[in-house]
Amino acid sequence: MATETEAPLEAILRDEGRTLMIVGGLLAVLGVGAILFPLLSSLTVGLFIGGALAIAGVAHVAHAFSASGWRGAVGEILLAVVLLVAGLAMLFNPVLALTSLTLLLVAYFVADGVALLYFAWSLRTERGWVWPAVSGGISFLLAGLLFAGYPATAAWALGLLFGVNLLSTGLSMVVLGRAASADLAPTPPRTPRPDTGV
């Protein structure tokens, strides 16, 4: 007998249909904003990642003092230096950092495409399964376009392609959530016709 934690993916999806639609709608809105302002969204992504790397570097410095043994502390400090240098370089010069982020975004789109295609394959018996597959195909297409134009288009393509990916992923989540919610909608009771009583 299957427990609640072992519920199939289809059952979980039906329970979370409304949440899928809300999150998908938010992703789609963010995607439209990134498409309308590609340079701004590219710089924002660069600053966010730079800040995250710098914070991670500070966290590793703090953890180095609690590492057991001298060898562990040295490893933590070396990792902290790498993270801090990379993070601060991106924060102080985000335009130059966009070329590195472009290659990372290519890797992200490839991984996102693989994940979405696997998700679609595991839901192939459900309504709306084709939309995650389409979104995964778009991710692969974006990765190819971004890599083909590298490095000349890095300044605007990073934000534009990231926005397109957010939009397609958000729309696929909305469609999938609507399909799951429609499966749960109760059928209205049949009322007898007054002339026949049937």
C-alpha atoms as one frame of an Amber mdcrd trajectory, in Angstrom:
protein
   0.000   0.000   0.000   1.416   3.398  -1.058   1.805   5.992   1.658   1.231
   9.727   1.203   4.946  10.305   0.810   5.016   7.717  -1.973   2.170   9.337
  -3.921   2.744   9.339  -7.674   3.794  12.545  -9.391   0.428  12.848 -11.121
  -1.464  12.927  -7.797   0.906  15.556  -6.376   0.478  17.625  -9.531  -3.317
  17.536  -9.219  -3.078  18.747  -5.604  -0.769  21.622  -6.545  -2.536  22.828
  -9.714  -3.422  26.263  -8.329   0.074  26.810  -6.928   1.542  25.876 -10.307
  -0.632  28.490 -12.011   0.333  31.241  -9.529   4.070  30.531  -9.691   3.899
  30.139 -13.465   2.121  33.485 -13.788   4.782  35.228 -11.695   7.569  33.660
 -13.779   5.830  34.763 -16.981   5.536  38.372 -15.714   9.226  38.396 -14.738
  10.066  36.973 -18.156   8.194  39.777 -19.947  10.042  42.361 -17.837  13.415
  40.797 -18.680  12.545  40.760 -22.406  11.526  44.440 -22.381  14.722  45.521
 -20.578  17.439  43.025 -21.646  20.522  45.048 -20.695  19.085  45.936 -17.293
  18.112  42.324 -16.625  21.571  41.140 -17.785  23.274  43.516 -15.371  20.843
  42.529 -12.608  21.667  38.857 -13.084  25.374  39.706 -12.984  25.048  41.773
  -9.818  22.910  39.142  -8.125  25.392  36.358  -8.854  28.320  38.565  -7.850
  26.632  39.397  -4.565  25.813  35.738  -3.938  29.447  34.733  -4.566  30.747
  37.467  -2.252  28.341  36.410   0.520  29.394  32.784   0.037  33.036  33.857
   0.350  32.343  35.653   3.636  30.466  32.579   4.896  33.451  30.362   4.073
  35.783  32.712   5.940  33.522  32.450   8.992  33.370  28.668   8.630  37.170
  28.422   8.315  37.551  29.325  11.976  35.362  26.386  12.970  36.986  23.874
  10.587  38.697  21.002  12.362  42.433  21.003  11.863  44.758  23.377  10.041
  44.298  21.625   6.687  40.524  22.130   6.778  40.882  25.815   7.650  43.348
  26.401   4.784  40.949  24.789   2.311  38.069  26.928   3.521  40.138  30.123
   3.298  41.342  29.312  -0.232  37.769  28.676  -1.364  36.641  31.878   0.349
  39.320  33.895  -1.483  38.237  32.477  -4.863  34.560  33.219  -4.163  35.265
  36.710  -2.833  37.510  37.666  -5.773  34.994  36.363  -8.319  32.056  37.998
  -6.546  33.727  41.382  -6.093  34.989  41.375  -9.697  31.419  40.843 -10.910
  30.055  43.507  -8.574  32.622  46.148  -9.577  32.622  45.343 -13.306  29.392
  43.533 -14.217  29.635  44.367 -17.930  32.868  42.390 -18.360  31.477  39.621
 -16.169  28.574  39.147 -18.616  30.811  37.207 -21.001  31.502  34.601 -18.300
  27.857  34.554 -17.265  26.844  33.963 -20.871  28.677  30.641 -20.867  27.123
  29.762 -17.516  23.695  30.607 -18.932  24.317  28.258 -21.867  25.016  25.483
 -19.350  21.884  26.449 -17.404  19.674  26.311 -20.504  21.026  22.868 -21.403
  20.392  21.572 -17.863  16.948  23.220 -17.815  16.080  21.615 -21.147  17.091
  18.171 -19.917  15.064  18.607 -16.703  11.948  19.825 -18.526  12.077  17.035
 -21.098  12.434  14.469 -18.321   9.501  16.108 -16.491   7.391  15.968 -19.656
   8.322  12.324 -20.245   7.293  11.366 -16.714   3.921  13.125 -17.241   3.286
  11.812 -20.752  -0.053  10.233 -19.735  -1.373  13.540 -18.312  -3.109  16.392
 -20.114  -0.768  19.277 -20.872   2.417  17.178 -20.785   3.506  18.544 -24.152
   4.043  22.082 -22.774   7.010  21.214 -20.538   8.457  19.353 -23.542   8.056
  22.463 -25.719   9.645  24.584 -22.995  12.562  22.139 -22.791  13.033  22.347
 -26.551  13.052  26.156 -26.340  15.740  25.940 -23.651  17.947  23.881 -25.983
  17.300  26.322 -28.838  18.211  29.298 -26.645  21.420  27.602 -25.529  22.421
  27.095 -29.177  21.589  30.675 -30.195  23.412  32.139 -27.229  26.527  30.058
 -27.867  26.510  30.872 -31.606  26.513  34.648 -30.959  29.121  34.547 -28.183
  30.708  36.906 -27.113  29.309  39.791 -29.212  25.709  39.439 -28.053  26.474
  38.796 -24.384  25.507  42.316 -23.256  21.857  42.067 -24.334  21.307  38.381
 -25.069  21.794  37.271 -21.472  18.766  39.194 -20.197  16.666  38.636 -23.330
  17.150  34.887 -23.490  16.747  34.512 -19.751  13.447  36.402 -20.039  12.248
  34.197 -22.899  13.118  31.124 -20.869  11.273  32.454 -17.796   8.243  33.301
 -19.946   8.073  29.888 -21.627   8.586  28.043 -18.344   5.944  30.171 -16.616
   3.391  29.650 -19.392   4.000  25.892 -19.402   3.421  25.811 -15.621   0.182
  27.801 -16.004  -1.138  25.457 -18.715  -0.113  22.360 -16.753  -1.697  23.749
 -13.560  -4.956  24.552 -15.383  -5.067  21.047 -16.831  -4.492  19.532 -13.379
  -7.178  21.773 -11.822  -9.633  20.872 -14.583  -9.187  17.190 -13.746 -10.224
  17.960 -10.155 -13.260  20.087 -11.040 -16.448  18.322  -9.935 -19.001  17.602
 -12.629 -22.237  19.504 -11.954 -25.207  17.325 -10.954 -27.666  16.631 -13.712
 -31.024  18.282 -13.151 -34.109  16.672 -14.701 -35.862  18.510 -17.479 -39.278
  19.748 -16.319 -41.107  18.539 -19.412 -39.782  14.962 -19.355 -38.646  14.435
 -15.743 -35.451  12.801 -17.098
